[in-house]
């Protein structure tokens, strides 16, 4: 599993419009092969900054399957007009994971 981490700054004052358009755009993203989970978080200290986390089966599902598809064009048309600069995107592999409520005696 690959975690896409995208830091998105939106034009101040367009946060509500961005969030409304993201509500539509996430269904475009969710329909892509290899897309496992989508989370969007809004900054507390910086409310015009958003953190998008997308879990992909493989990095190629994101960089080839999504980025080189018509879905990317639709996605970008919906939310791109709200961007204040280009998103900062990185990919991560899971090394370790634990939930505090997991049974640690197993």
Backbone atoms as SQL, in Angstrom:
CREATE TABLE atoms (id INTEGER PRIMARY KEY, chain TEXT, resi INTEGER, resn TEXT, atom TEXT, x REAL, y REAL, z REAL);
INSERT INTO atoms VALUES
  (1, 'A', 1, 'UNK', 'N', 0.850, -1.172, 0.000),
  (2, 'A', 1, 'UNK', 'CA', 0.000, 0.000, 0.000),
  (3, 'A', 1, 'UNK', 'C', 0.898, 1.238, 0.000),
  (4, 'A', 2, 'UNK', 'N', 0.499, 2.226, -0.767),
  (5, 'A', 2, 'UNK', 'CA', 1.206, 3.499, -0.884),
  (6, 'A', 2, 'UNK', 'C', 0.288, 4.603, -0.362),
  (7, 'A', 3, 'UNK', 'N', 0.838, 5.490, 0.439),
  (8, 'A', 3, 'UNK', 'CA', 0.088, 6.632, 0.943),
  (9, 'A', 3, 'UNK', 'C', 0.532, 7.885, 0.196),
  (10, 'A', 4, 'UNK', 'N', -0.410, 8.491, -0.489),
  (11, 'A', 4, 'UNK', 'CA', -0.166, 9.784, -1.133),
  (12, 'A', 4, 'UNK', 'C', -0.474, 10.865, -0.108),
  (13, 'A', 5, 'UNK', 'N', 0.450, 11.795, 0.053),
  (14, 'A', 5, 'UNK', 'CA', 0.327, 12.916, 0.976),
  (15, 'A', 5, 'UNK', 'C', 0.364, 14.183, 0.121),
  (16, 'A', 6, 'UNK', 'N', -0.739, 14.914, 0.069),
  (17, 'A', 6, 'UNK', 'CA', -0.790, 16.132, -0.736),
  (18, 'A', 6, 'UNK', 'C', -1.183, 17.311, 0.141),
  (19, 'A', 7, 'UNK', 'N', -0.296, 18.290, 0.222),
  (20, 'A', 7, 'UNK', 'CA', -0.568, 19.515, 0.953),
  (21, 'A', 7, 'UNK', 'C', -1.085, 20.539, -0.050),
  (22, 'A', 8, 'UNK', 'N', -2.334, 20.977, 0.158),
  (23, 'A', 8, 'UNK', 'CA', -3.012, 21.850, -0.796),
  (24, 'A', 8, 'UNK', 'C', -3.338, 23.176, -0.127),
  (25, 'A', 9, 'UNK', 'N', -2.824, 24.263, -0.671),
  (26, 'A', 9, 'UNK', 'CA', -3.208, 25.594, -0.221),
  (27, 'A', 9, 'UNK', 'C', -4.273, 26.116, -1.176),
  (28, 'A', 10, 'UNK', 'N', -5.362, 26.627, -0.610),
  (29, 'A', 10, 'UNK', 'CA', -6.408, 27.206, -1.445),
  (30, 'A', 10, 'UNK', 'C', -6.423, 28.716, -1.248),
  (31, 'A', 11, 'UNK', 'N', -6.948, 29.403, -2.232),
  (32, 'A', 11, 'UNK', 'CA', -7.039, 30.853, -2.163),
  (33, 'A', 11, 'UNK', 'C', -7.896, 31.244, -0.961),
  (34, 'A', 12, 'UNK', 'N', -7.348, 32.079, -0.063),
  (35, 'A', 12, 'UNK', 'CA', -8.143, 32.493, 1.097),
  (36, 'A', 12, 'UNK', 'C', -9.491, 33.068, 0.667),
  (37, 'A', 13, 'UNK', 'N', -10.541, 32.623, 1.360),
  (38, 'A', 13, 'UNK', 'CA', -11.898, 33.038, 1.031),
  (39, 'A', 13, 'UNK', 'C', -12.639, 32.044, 0.166),
  (40, 'A', 14, 'UNK', 'N', -11.909, 31.068, -0.406),
  (41, 'A', 14, 'UNK', 'CA', -12.565, 30.076, -1.269),
  (42, 'A', 14, 'UNK', 'C', -12.687, 28.709, -0.594),
  (43, 'A', 15, 'UNK', 'N', -12.464, 28.654, 0.713),
  (44, 'A', 15, 'UNK', 'CA', -12.485, 27.377, 1.429),
  (45, 'A', 15, 'UNK', 'C', -13.824, 26.657, 1.291),
  (46, 'A', 16, 'UNK', 'N', -14.926, 27.360, 1.461),
  (47, 'A', 16, 'UNK', 'CA', -16.254, 26.725, 1.366),
  (48, 'A', 16, 'UNK', 'C', -16.508, 26.187, -0.035),
  (49, 'A', 17, 'UNK', 'N', -16.133, 26.946, -1.047),
  (50, 'A', 17, 'UNK', 'CA', -16.313, 26.504, -2.431),
  (51, 'A', 17, 'UNK', 'C', -15.408, 25.304, -2.726),
  (52, 'A', 18, 'UNK', 'N', -14.174, 25.343, -2.228),
  (53, 'A', 18, 'UNK', 'CA', -13.257, 24.217, -2.408),
  (54, 'A', 18, 'UNK', 'C', -13.842, 22.952, -1.784),
  (55, 'A', 19, 'UNK', 'N', -14.333, 23.064, -0.562),
  (56, 'A', 19, 'UNK', 'CA', -14.888, 21.901, 0.134),
  (57, 'A', 19, 'UNK', 'C', -16.121, 21.353, -0.596),
  (58, 'A', 20, 'UNK', 'N', -16.952, 22.234, -1.127),
  (59, 'A', 20, 'UNK', 'CA', -18.127, 21.783, -1.879),
  (60, 'A', 20, 'UNK', 'C', -17.701, 21.075, -3.165),
  (61, 'A', 21, 'UNK', 'N', -16.716, 21.624, -3.861),
  (62, 'A', 21, 'UNK', 'CA', -16.244, 20.992, -5.095),
  (63, 'A', 21, 'UNK', 'C', -15.484, 19.704, -4.807),
  (64, 'A', 22, 'UNK', 'N', -14.785, 19.643, -3.675),
  (65, 'A', 22, 'UNK', 'CA', -14.111, 18.404, -3.301),
  (66, 'A', 22, 'UNK', 'C', -15.127, 17.295, -3.045),
  (67, 'A', 23, 'UNK', 'N', -16.289, 17.641, -2.516),
  (68, 'A', 23, 'UNK', 'CA', -17.340, 16.636, -2.276),
  (69, 'A', 23, 'UNK', 'C', -17.709, 15.924, -3.577),
  (70, 'A', 24, 'UNK', 'N', -17.661, 16.643, -4.695),
  (71, 'A', 24, 'UNK', 'CA', -17.902, 16.023, -6.007),
  (72, 'A', 24, 'UNK', 'C', -16.647, 15.317, -6.519),
  (73, 'A', 25, 'UNK', 'N', -15.510, 15.954, -6.344),
  (74, 'A', 25, 'UNK', 'CA', -14.256, 15.434, -6.894),
  (75, 'A', 25, 'UNK', 'C', -13.842, 14.114, -6.247),
  (76, 'A', 26, 'UNK', 'N', -14.183, 13.923, -4.983),
  (77, 'A', 26, 'UNK', 'CA', -13.743, 12.690, -4.326),
  (78, 'A', 26, 'UNK', 'C', -14.387, 11.447, -4.941),
  (79, 'A', 27, 'UNK', 'N', -15.583, 11.584, -5.506),
  (80, 'A', 27, 'UNK', 'CA', -16.201, 10.426, -6.160),
  (81, 'A', 27, 'UNK', 'C', -15.466, 10.076, -7.451),
  (82, 'A', 28, 'UNK', 'N', -14.899, 11.068, -8.124),
  (83, 'A', 28, 'UNK', 'CA', -14.086, 10.819, -9.318),
  (84, 'A', 28, 'UNK', 'C', -12.842, 10.026, -8.913),
  (85, 'A', 29, 'UNK', 'N', -12.204, 10.470, -7.854),
  (86, 'A', 29, 'UNK', 'CA', -11.003, 9.801, -7.366),
  (87, 'A', 29, 'UNK', 'C', -11.323, 8.389, -6.870),
  (88, 'A', 30, 'UNK', 'N', -12.405, 8.261, -6.126),
  (89, 'A', 30, 'UNK', 'CA', -12.780, 6.966, -5.551),
  (90, 'A', 30, 'UNK', 'C', -13.083, 5.916, -6.620),
  (91, 'A', 31, 'UNK', 'N', -13.455, 6.358, -7.806),
  (92, 'A', 31, 'UNK', 'CA', -13.796, 5.415, -8.881),
  (93, 'A', 31, 'UNK', 'C', -12.561, 4.858, -9.592),
  (94, 'A', 32, 'UNK', 'N', -11.391, 5.347, -9.253),
  (95, 'A', 32, 'UNK', 'CA', -10.166, 4.927, -9.938),
  (96, 'A', 32, 'UNK', 'C', -9.675, 3.581, -9.421),
  (97, 'A', 33, 'UNK', 'N', -9.243, 2.713, -10.320),
  (98, 'A', 33, 'UNK', 'CA', -8.672, 1.443, -9.892),
  (99, 'A', 33, 'UNK', 'C', -7.479, 1.670, -8.962),
  (100, 'A', 34, 'UNK', 'N', -7.439, 0.907, -7.895),
  (101, 'A', 34, 'UNK', 'CA', -6.324, 0.992, -6.961),
  (102, 'A', 34, 'UNK', 'C', -6.500, 1.999, -5.846),
  (103, 'A', 35, 'UNK', 'N', -7.530, 2.837, -5.909),
  (104, 'A', 35, 'UNK', 'CA', -7.792, 3.807, -4.845),
  (105, 'A', 35, 'UNK', 'C', -8.493, 3.075, -3.698),
  (106, 'A', 36, 'UNK', 'N', -7.863, 3.078, -2.537),
  (107, 'A', 36, 'UNK', 'CA', -8.373, 2.324, -1.396),
  (108, 'A', 36, 'UNK', 'C', -9.084, 3.179, -0.353),
  (109, 'A', 37, 'UNK', 'N', -8.584, 4.403, -0.143),
  (110, 'A', 37, 'UNK', 'CA', -9.150, 5.259, 0.909),
  (111, 'A', 37, 'UNK', 'C', -8.760, 6.702, 0.628),
  (112, 'A', 38, 'UNK', 'N', -9.677, 7.620, 0.962),
  (113, 'A', 38, 'UNK', 'CA', -9.450, 9.051, 0.758),
  (114, 'A', 38, 'UNK', 'C', -9.798, 9.774, 2.056),
  (115, 'A', 39, 'UNK', 'N', -8.910, 10.637, 2.496),
  (116, 'A', 39, 'UNK', 'CA', -9.179, 11.493, 3.652),
  (117, 'A', 39, 'UNK', 'C', -8.750, 12.917, 3.319),
  (118, 'A', 40, 'UNK', 'N', -9.585, 13.886, 3.682),
  (119, 'A', 40, 'UNK', 'CA', -9.212, 15.290, 3.532),
  (120, 'A', 40, 'UNK', 'C', -9.287, 15.930, 4.916),
  (121, 'A', 41, 'UNK', 'N', -8.243, 16.659, 5.264),
  (122, 'A', 41, 'UNK', 'CA', -8.178, 17.335, 6.557),
  (123, 'A', 41, 'UNK', 'C', -7.953, 18.825, 6.314),
  (124, 'A', 42, 'UNK', 'N', -8.601, 19.654, 7.124),
  (125, 'A', 42, 'UNK', 'CA', -8.430, 21.107, 7.019),
  (126, 'A', 42, 'UNK', 'C', -7.532, 21.590, 8.148),
  (127, 'A', 43, 'UNK', 'N', -6.624, 22.495, 7.833),
  (128, 'A', 43, 'UNK', 'CA', -5.701, 23.027, 8.822),
  (129, 'A', 43, 'UNK', 'C', -6.412, 23.792, 9.932),
  (130, 'A', 44, 'UNK', 'N', -5.942, 23.597, 11.138),
  (131, 'A', 44, 'UNK', 'CA', -6.496, 24.312, 12.284),
  (132, 'A', 44, 'UNK', 'C', -5.852, 25.696, 12.382),
  (133, 'A', 45, 'UNK', 'N', -4.524, 25.723, 12.373),
  (134, 'A', 45, 'UNK', 'CA', -3.821, 27.007, 12.443),
  (135, 'A', 45, 'UNK', 'C', -3.888, 27.778, 11.129),
  (136, 'A', 46, 'UNK', 'N', -3.995, 27.033, 10.025),
  (137, 'A', 46, 'UNK', 'CA', -4.033, 27.642, 8.689),
  (138, 'A', 46, 'UNK', 'C', -5.247, 27.076, 7.945),
  (139, 'A', 47, 'UNK', 'N', -6.432, 27.665, 8.113),
  (140, 'A', 47, 'UNK', 'CA', -7.664, 27.098, 7.541),
  (141, 'A', 47, 'UNK', 'C', -7.742, 27.109, 6.015),
  (142, 'A', 48, 'UNK', 'N', -6.794, 27.734, 5.355),
  (143, 'A', 48, 'UNK', 'CA', -6.753, 27.682, 3.887),
  (144, 'A', 48, 'UNK', 'C', -5.829, 26.571, 3.400),
  (145, 'A', 49, 'UNK', 'N', -5.294, 25.774, 4.330),
  (146, 'A', 49, 'UNK', 'CA', -4.397, 24.665, 3.993),
  (147, 'A', 49, 'UNK', 'C', -5.104, 23.343, 4.286),
  (148, 'A', 50, 'UNK', 'N', -5.015, 22.429, 3.324),
  (149, 'A', 50, 'UNK', 'CA', -5.660, 21.122, 3.439),
  (150, 'A', 50, 'UNK', 'C', -4.626, 20.025, 3.253),
  (151, 'A', 51, 'UNK', 'N', -4.853, 18.916, 3.942),
  (152, 'A', 51, 'UNK', 'CA', -4.018, 17.740, 3.797),
  (153, 'A', 51, 'UNK', 'C', -4.883, 16.626, 3.224),
  (154, 'A', 52, 'UNK', 'N', -4.531, 16.194, 2.019),
  (155, 'A', 52, 'UNK', 'CA', -5.221, 15.087, 1.359),
  (156, 'A', 52, 'UNK', 'C', -4.359, 13.839, 1.509),
  (157, 'A', 53, 'UNK', 'N', -4.971, 12.783, 2.042),
  (158, 'A', 53, 'UNK', 'CA', -4.305, 11.491, 2.173),
  (159, 'A', 53, 'UNK', 'C', -5.079, 10.474, 1.351),
  (160, 'A', 54, 'UNK', 'N', -4.398, 9.831, 0.429),
  (161, 'A', 54, 'UNK', 'CA', -5.041, 8.817, -0.417),
  (162, 'A', 54, 'UNK', 'C', -4.208, 7.547, -0.328),
  (163, 'A', 55, 'UNK', 'N', -4.864, 6.455, 0.004),
  (164, 'A', 55, 'UNK', 'CA', -4.203, 5.155, 0.005),
  (165, 'A', 55, 'UNK', 'C', -4.426, 4.506, -1.358),
  (166, 'A', 56, 'UNK', 'N', -3.311, 4.091, -1.965),
  (167, 'A', 56, 'UNK', 'CA', -3.326, 3.427, -3.268),
  (168, 'A', 56, 'UNK', 'C', -2.745, 2.036, -3.117),
  (169, 'A', 57, 'UNK', 'N', -3.205, 1.114, -3.929),
  (170, 'A', 57, 'UNK', 'CA', -2.617, -0.231, -3.924),
  (171, 'A', 57, 'UNK', 'C', -1.150, -0.161, -4.335),
  (172, 'A', 58, 'UNK', 'N', -0.852, 0.602, -5.406),
  (173, 'A', 58, 'UNK', 'CA', 0.524, 0.758, -5.892),
  (174, 'A', 58, 'UNK', 'C', 0.750, 2.212, -6.280),
  (175, 'A', 59, 'UNK', 'N', 1.999, 2.600, -6.390),
  (176, 'A', 59, 'UNK', 'CA', 2.306, 3.967, -6.819),
  (177, 'A', 59, 'UNK', 'C', 1.876, 4.190, -8.275),
  (178, 'A', 60, 'UNK', 'N', 1.946, 3.126, -9.094),
  (179, 'A', 60, 'UNK', 'CA', 1.508, 3.251, -10.490),
  (180, 'A', 60, 'UNK', 'C', 0.003, 3.491, -10.594),
  (181, 'A', 61, 'UNK', 'N', -0.772, 2.989, -9.629),
  (182, 'A', 61, 'UNK', 'CA', -2.209, 3.282, -9.640),
  (183, 'A', 61, 'UNK', 'C', -2.436, 4.780, -9.575),
  (184, 'A', 62, 'UNK', 'N', -1.582, 5.492, -8.841),
  (185, 'A', 62, 'UNK', 'CA', -1.712, 6.942, -8.749),
  (186, 'A', 62, 'UNK', 'C', -1.064, 7.644, -9.937),
  (187, 'A', 63, 'UNK', 'N', 0.229, 7.378, -10.140),
  (188, 'A', 63, 'UNK', 'CA', 0.990, 8.147, -11.132),
  (189, 'A', 63, 'UNK', 'C', 0.653, 7.820, -12.579),
  (190, 'A', 64, 'UNK', 'N', 0.232, 6.596, -12.846),
  (191, 'A', 64, 'UNK', 'CA', -0.106, 6.200, -14.214),
  (192, 'A', 64, 'UNK', 'C', -1.621, 6.080, -14.375),
  (193, 'A', 65, 'UNK', 'N', -2.216, 5.194, -13.571),
  (194, 'A', 65, 'UNK', 'CA', -3.646, 4.930, -13.708),
  (195, 'A', 65, 'UNK', 'C', -4.528, 6.139, -13.504),
  (196, 'A', 66, 'UNK', 'N', -4.202, 6.970, -12.520),
  (197, 'A', 66, 'UNK', 'CA', -5.013, 8.168, -12.257),
  (198, 'A', 66, 'UNK', 'C', -4.469, 9.385, -12.983),
  (199, 'A', 67, 'UNK', 'N', -3.211, 9.704, -12.783),
  (200, 'A', 67, 'UNK', 'CA', -2.652, 10.942, -13.317),
  (201, 'A', 67, 'UNK', 'C', -2.678, 11.021, -14.841),
  (202, 'A', 68, 'UNK', 'N', -2.666, 9.876, -15.505),
  (203, 'A', 68, 'UNK', 'CA', -2.662, 9.871, -16.967),
  (204, 'A', 68, 'UNK', 'C', -4.033, 9.528, -17.532),
  (205, 'A', 69, 'UNK', 'N', -5.077, 9.732, -16.714),
  (206, 'A', 69, 'UNK', 'CA', -6.426, 9.385, -17.154),
  (207, 'A', 69, 'UNK', 'C', -7.302, 10.630, -17.283),
  (208, 'A', 70, 'UNK', 'N', -8.448, 10.430, -17.894),
  (209, 'A', 70, 'UNK', 'CA', -9.440, 11.500, -17.983),
  (210, 'A', 70, 'UNK', 'C', -9.972, 11.872, -16.605),
  (211, 'A', 71, 'UNK', 'N', -9.950, 10.926, -15.663),
  (212, 'A', 71, 'UNK', 'CA', -10.394, 11.225, -14.301),
  (213, 'A', 71, 'UNK', 'C', -9.561, 12.319, -13.662),
  (214, 'A', 72, 'UNK', 'N', -8.252, 12.349, -13.955),
  (215, 'A', 72, 'UNK', 'CA', -7.404, 13.404, -13.405),
  (216, 'A', 72, 'UNK', 'C', -7.838, 14.765, -13.949),
  (217, 'A', 73, 'UNK', 'N', -8.168, 14.809, -15.223),
  (218, 'A', 73, 'UNK', 'CA', -8.632, 16.064, -15.832),
  (219, 'A', 73, 'UNK', 'C', -9.926, 16.536, -15.170),
  (220, 'A', 74, 'UNK', 'N', -10.855, 15.615, -14.928),
  (221, 'A', 74, 'UNK', 'CA', -12.110, 15.960, -14.246),
  (222, 'A', 74, 'UNK', 'C', -11.847, 16.439, -12.828),
  (223, 'A', 75, 'UNK', 'N', -11.013, 15.700, -12.109),
  (224, 'A', 75, 'UNK', 'CA', -10.644, 16.022, -10.724),
  (225, 'A', 75, 'UNK', 'C', -10.052, 17.435, -10.643),
  (226, 'A', 76, 'UNK', 'N', -9.095, 17.687, -11.516),
  (227, 'A', 76, 'UNK', 'CA', -8.404, 18.981, -11.489),
  (228, 'A', 76, 'UNK', 'C', -9.328, 20.125, -11.906),
  (229, 'A', 77, 'UNK', 'N', -10.254, 19.868, -12.821),
  (230, 'A', 77, 'UNK', 'CA', -11.210, 20.898, -13.240),
  (231, 'A', 77, 'UNK', 'C', -12.128, 21.295, -12.086),
  (232, 'A', 78, 'UNK', 'N', -12.452, 20.352, -11.229),
  (233, 'A', 78, 'UNK', 'CA', -13.340, 20.637, -10.100),
  (234, 'A', 78, 'UNK', 'C', -12.645, 21.409, -8.989),
  (235, 'A', 79, 'UNK', 'N', -11.451, 20.973, -8.590),
  (236, 'A', 79, 'UNK', 'CA', -10.821, 21.606, -7.420),
  (237, 'A', 79, 'UNK', 'C', -9.652, 22.526, -7.759),
  (238, 'A', 80, 'UNK', 'N', -9.049, 22.333, -8.924),
  (239, 'A', 80, 'UNK', 'CA', -7.886, 23.130, -9.319),
  (240, 'A', 80, 'UNK', 'C', -8.084, 24.635, -9.297),
  (241, 'A', 81, 'UNK', 'N', -9.253, 25.158, -9.686),
  (242, 'A', 81, 'UNK', 'CA', -9.434, 26.608, -9.681),
  (243, 'A', 81, 'UNK', 'C', -9.295, 27.253, -8.290),
  (244, 'A', 82, 'UNK', 'N', -9.369, 26.452, -7.251),
  (245, 'A', 82, 'UNK', 'CA', -9.260, 26.982, -5.887),
  (246, 'A', 82, 'UNK', 'C', -7.830, 26.980, -5.363),
  (247, 'A', 83, 'UNK', 'N', -6.910, 26.334, -6.082),
  (248, 'A', 83, 'UNK', 'CA', -5.533, 26.204, -5.605),
  (249, 'A', 83, 'UNK', 'C', -4.827, 27.548, -5.549),
  (250, 'A', 84, 'UNK', 'N', -4.048, 27.731, -4.507),
  (251, 'A', 84, 'UNK', 'CA', -3.148, 28.872, -4.376),
  (252, 'A', 84, 'UNK', 'C', -1.738, 28.302, -4.499),
  (253, 'A', 85, 'UNK', 'N', -1.316, 28.088, -5.731),
  (254, 'A', 85, 'UNK', 'CA', -0.048, 27.420, -5.994),
  (255, 'A', 85, 'UNK', 'C', -0.270, 25.938, -6.247),
  (256, 'A', 86, 'UNK', 'N', 0.783, 25.266, -6.590),
  (257, 'A', 86, 'UNK', 'CA', 0.704, 23.832, -6.869),
  (258, 'A', 86, 'UNK', 'C', 0.728, 23.040, -5.563),
  (259, 'A', 87, 'UNK', 'N', -0.060, 21.958, -5.496),
  (260, 'A', 87, 'UNK', 'CA', 0.006, 21.094, -4.311),
  (261, 'A', 87, 'UNK', 'C', 1.392, 20.460, -4.174),
  (262, 'A', 88, 'UNK', 'N', 1.779, 20.207, -2.948),
  (263, 'A', 88, 'UNK', 'CA', 3.033, 19.518, -2.642),
  (264, 'A', 88, 'UNK', 'C', 2.681, 18.064, -2.378),
  (265, 'A', 89, 'UNK', 'N', 3.100, 17.157, -3.281),
  (266, 'A', 89, 'UNK', 'CA', 2.685, 15.754, -3.225),
  (267, 'A', 89, 'UNK', 'C', 3.897, 14.846, -3.024),
  (268, 'A', 90, 'UNK', 'N', 3.764, 13.916, -2.064),
  (269, 'A', 90, 'UNK', 'CA', 4.772, 12.895, -1.795),
  (270, 'A', 90, 'UNK', 'C', 4.069, 11.555, -1.620),
  (271, 'A', 91, 'UNK', 'N', 4.859, 10.490, -1.694),
  (272, 'A', 91, 'UNK', 'CA', 4.339, 9.132, -1.508),
  (273, 'A', 91, 'UNK', 'C', 5.130, 8.430, -0.407),
  (274, 'A', 92, 'UNK', 'N', 4.421, 7.604, 0.359),
  (275, 'A', 92, 'UNK', 'CA', 5.037, 6.914, 1.493),
  (276, 'A', 92, 'UNK', 'C', 4.622, 5.453, 1.504),
  (277, 'A', 93, 'UNK', 'N', 5.520, 4.614, 2.016),
  (278, 'A', 93, 'UNK', 'CA', 5.229, 3.207, 2.260),
  (279, 'A', 93, 'UNK', 'C', 5.058, 3.020, 3.765),
  (280, 'A', 94, 'UNK', 'N', 4.133, 2.168, 4.152),
  (281, 'A', 94, 'UNK', 'CA', 3.898, 1.900, 5.568),
  (282, 'A', 94, 'UNK', 'C', 5.031, 1.027, 6.102),
  (283, 'A', 95, 'UNK', 'N', 5.654, 1.470, 7.183),
  (284, 'A', 95, 'UNK', 'CA', 6.675, 0.673, 7.847),
  (285, 'A', 95, 'UNK', 'C', 6.116, 0.002, 9.094),
  (286, 'A', 96, 'UNK', 'N', 5.220, 0.704, 9.772),
  (287, 'A', 96, 'UNK', 'CA', 4.655, 0.188, 11.009),
  (288, 'A', 96, 'UNK', 'C', 3.323, 0.858, 11.246),
  (289, 'A', 97, 'UNK', 'N', 2.423, 0.134, 11.884),
  (290, 'A', 97, 'UNK', 'CA', 1.106, 0.685, 12.177),
  (291, 'A', 97, 'UNK', 'C', 0.559, 0.026, 13.431),
  (292, 'A', 98, 'UNK', 'N', -0.038, 0.816, 14.315),
  (293, 'A', 98, 'UNK', 'CA', -0.680, 0.291, 15.512),
  (294, 'A', 98, 'UNK', 'C', -1.805, 1.236, 15.895),
  (295, 'A', 99, 'UNK', 'N', -2.856, 0.680, 16.412),
  (296, 'A', 99, 'UNK', 'CA', -3.955, 1.467, 16.964),
  (297, 'A', 99, 'UNK', 'C', -3.861, 1.348, 18.483),
  (298, 'A', 100, 'UNK', 'N', -4.061, 2.443, 19.211),
  (299, 'A', 100, 'UNK', 'CA', -3.957, 2.379, 20.674),
  (300, 'A', 100, 'UNK', 'C', -4.853, 1.344, 21.318),
  (301, 'A', 101, 'UNK', 'N', -5.976, 1.012, 20.692),
  (302, 'A', 101, 'UNK', 'CA', -6.897, 0.048, 21.287),
  (303, 'A', 101, 'UNK', 'C', -6.621, -1.400, 20.860),
  (304, 'A', 102, 'UNK', 'N', -5.536, -1.620, 20.075),
  (305, 'A', 102, 'UNK', 'CA', -5.179, -2.983, 19.679),
  (306, 'A', 102, 'UNK', 'C', -4.789, -3.793, 20.906),
  (307, 'A', 103, 'UNK', 'N', -5.056, -5.078, 20.859),
  (308, 'A', 103, 'UNK', 'CA', -4.656, -5.998, 21.927),
  (309, 'A', 103, 'UNK', 'C', -3.160, -6.261, 21.778),
  (310, 'A', 104, 'UNK', 'N', -2.375, -5.739, 22.700),
  (311, 'A', 104, 'UNK', 'CA', -0.918, -5.845, 22.615),
  (312, 'A', 104, 'UNK', 'C', -0.392, -7.172, 23.124),
  (313, 'A', 105, 'UNK', 'N', -1.253, -8.003, 23.700),
  (314, 'A', 105, 'UNK', 'CA', -0.826, -9.285, 24.238),
  (315, 'A', 105, 'UNK', 'C', -0.862, -10.392, 23.199),
  (316, 'A', 106, 'UNK', 'N', -1.344, -10.092, 22.006),
  (317, 'A', 106, 'UNK', 'CA', -1.468, -11.136, 20.972),
  (318, 'A', 106, 'UNK', 'C', -0.150, -11.390, 20.299);
